[in-house]
Amino acid sequence: MKIDLSKEELFYENEINFDKNLNFVFGKNGTGKSTLTKLLKEYGEQDYDVRVFQGFENMVGENNRLNAVILGEENNEIAQEVEIKKEDIKKKEEEIDKINLEIKEPKDNSENLWKKFEKIKKNINQKNSQIQDFYTDSAAKIKKMTDPQISKTTYNKNDFISEKKNAKLLGEADIKSLEKLIKTEVKTAQEIEFPSINLQNELEKINSILGKKVEEKVKIKRLENNEEKRNFAKKGFHLHKAGEICSFCGNIIEEKEYEELKRYFLADDIEEFQKEIEIFKDNYRKIIENIENIKFDKNNFYPNNIEGLTQIIEEYEVIKEGIIKILKNFLENLEKKDIFKESEKIFIDNISLNFNKISKEYDDLVKSNNTSNLTKEKENAKANLRYHYIKLELDNFKEESKLAEIKNLEEESAKYKTEIENKLNEITKINNEIKKLNLEISQLEAQTKNEKKLVENINKKIKHYTSFELVHKEDTEGEGFYSVKCLRTNEDRDITQISTGEKNIIALLYFIEKLNEINEVRARNKLIIFDDPMNSNDDTMQYLIIEELTNLIKNLDKNDKFIVMTHNVHFYINLKYRKENYNNNTFIRLVSDSKKTKINYIKNKDEDFKTSYKGLWNEISILFALPYCDINPAILLNPIRRIIETYVNFNGLEQSDFLSKVEGAKKFFDVNSHSIDDLEADLNGKSKENIIEIFKECFEKNNSMEHLKKFWKEENNK
């Protein structure tokens, strides 16, 4: 439903769309709610039965009074028919009472169907409890059997129940045989990772090293062609520094000689070759260590595998001795290697030695040893022993006999249960007949109207909120109307003499009651408009108003349209509670920049109010986002003042202290410094960006930036 606004100077937009059944509009006073109400009535009358609520003044007719509901003609025939149906209902209720005497707990000691059923059910429960206790106790006995252990340590009632189908007695010889099998120790051999080594490759590598040499970069005659002297000098070089006393000759080591040895021994190619030799030596030492650390544990093998393991160990020792001898030979040659001379190559006869064959033989033996069926056989033995002892327990308890007793009782109980269910179905059938009669009565009563019905409904609703009640009266011409009676003095008063808030709630309830007239003959769909149904005097009535409107919304026809417009944030938030489906319902916010009104459609909950305080932050966000040509910066001051006032009051702060930390803040934002309507006081040409920066600085200087960031999203307000 689109409303043309092109001829209205108050709005920026040319139209507003109420395209859903439920429409919620929030706008402060002066944003155009009454104008929209007028236009809605004009446009809606073409397609809808339009009903508008705009407060008490618009509900009061001539002579300042609420007129009574139009009085219909009393239909005596209908009244008689209603009485007959009420009598039928009474008889059917007596039938139900009679049936209930059979199927409900008796008030005395008399025997009935309920008592028989409960007695059997109690007996069944007792016997079932005995059987369950038996299962628990039997499972505990089996779990405690430790010589040998025949169950897992967590064996319980459920295990016993699941295994009792396998229960079977064993002979004495079978029992002893199974016990012996269970006690047999399971052996698990450990795998060994044998060193993988190719001596032929290693021989080629070490011969390559031995045949390699480096050229002397510095010539020292006293060391030439004498490896022993060079080794002696090298050790001395690493032990001493220039200026120290030589441990051999007792002379001071001169700087010149020390530097000469340094250039001789620390040349790059010399040092690199020495490192290469050390790497080979470390590698051979590790291989020797790994070979020597291999251990065979005969205790982890079954007796039938010991002979094979012994043969493998003997073969291993022979190969181990040969490989270690060769590796030590490699090490000796590396130790003696003169890096300045080529060394003779090594020749070895049994160079093909390795652990490949031993490794495979051992792996096969471990696999054979560890794939023994003993573990499985032991588990089967434990299970068979459990089944034997389960059978003993079942026979001693006479479980089959007890289960048969329970089965017989359950069959008898089922018969009583069926009989009770049949009687309950009978009650349901009678209740449906009563409902049908009540519906027929309602339909008959709907053909007549009772002008006192409205006053009764309203008085029930305001009973706990007011000190008066509504009274139906007739004037001298026989026309019905409503006045009020004070409950303290019992004096009648004109309805216009009550408070503004009380007038409004009476008018609202009266309006809703009058809406019920439409339901009797529905020629057209309804367009129901509430223009600020809650005014400033309605604080004590707000939840009653919300409850009434919520009930009205629930009972709307699918083709009816409901529009509520309000300036009260708290009322708006509570009324739309649990209706925040932004796809199926329309939510609109009217925002004034003091010149015109902008229409904002709320698309999701993040854009909508969550609290009245959050509403103030949303308001300055919307006003700040408006173009410069559309907004006077002074319009931001009012909501900002209310935010600061709320924040300092809630946090127990002094407003003057909060504002005094920022220059100019007190002049703009202190509510008590000037009239709250004096929006342009001392602006001095400040832009809206200047105002917001001062506002943000107040929170920053009071260590409240986290609070500001929660409500003022920079990315949304650029």
Secondary structure, 3 states (H helix, E strand, C coil): CEEECCCCCCECCCEEECCCCEEEEEECCCCCHHHHHHHHHHHHCCCCEEEEECCHHHCCCHHHCEECCCCCCCCHHHHHHHHHHHHHHHHHHHHHHHHHHHHCCCCCCCCCHHHHHHHHHHHHHHHHHHHHHHHHHHHHHHHHCECCECCCCCCCHHHHHHHHHHCCCCCHHHHHHHHHHHHCCCCCCCCCCCCCCCHHHHHHHHHHHHCCCCCCCCCCHHHCCCHHHHHHHHHHHHHCCCCCECCCCCCECCHHHHHHHHHHHCCHHHHHHHHHHHHHHHHHHHHHHHHHHCCCCHHHCCHHHHHHHHHHHHHHHHHHHHHHHHHHHHHHHHHHCCCCCCCCCCCCCCCCCCCHHHHHHHHHHHHHHHCCCHHHHHHHHHHHHHHHHHHHHHHHHCHHHHHHHHHHHHHHHHHHHHHHHHHHHHHHHHHHHHHHHHHHHHHHHCCCCCCCHHHHHHHHHHCCCCCEEEEEEECCCCCEEEEEEECCCCCEECHHHCCHHHHHHHHHHHHHHHHHHHHHCCCCCEEEEEECCCCCCCHHHHHHHHHHHHHHHHCCCCCCEEEEEECCHHHHHHHCCCCCCCCCCEEEEEEECCCCEEEEECCCCCCCCCCHHHHHHHHHHHHHHCCHHHCCHHHHHHHHHHHHHHHHHHCCCCHHHHHHCCCCHHHHHCHHHCCCCCCCCCCCCCCHHHHHHHHHHHHHHCCCHHHHHHHCCHHHCC
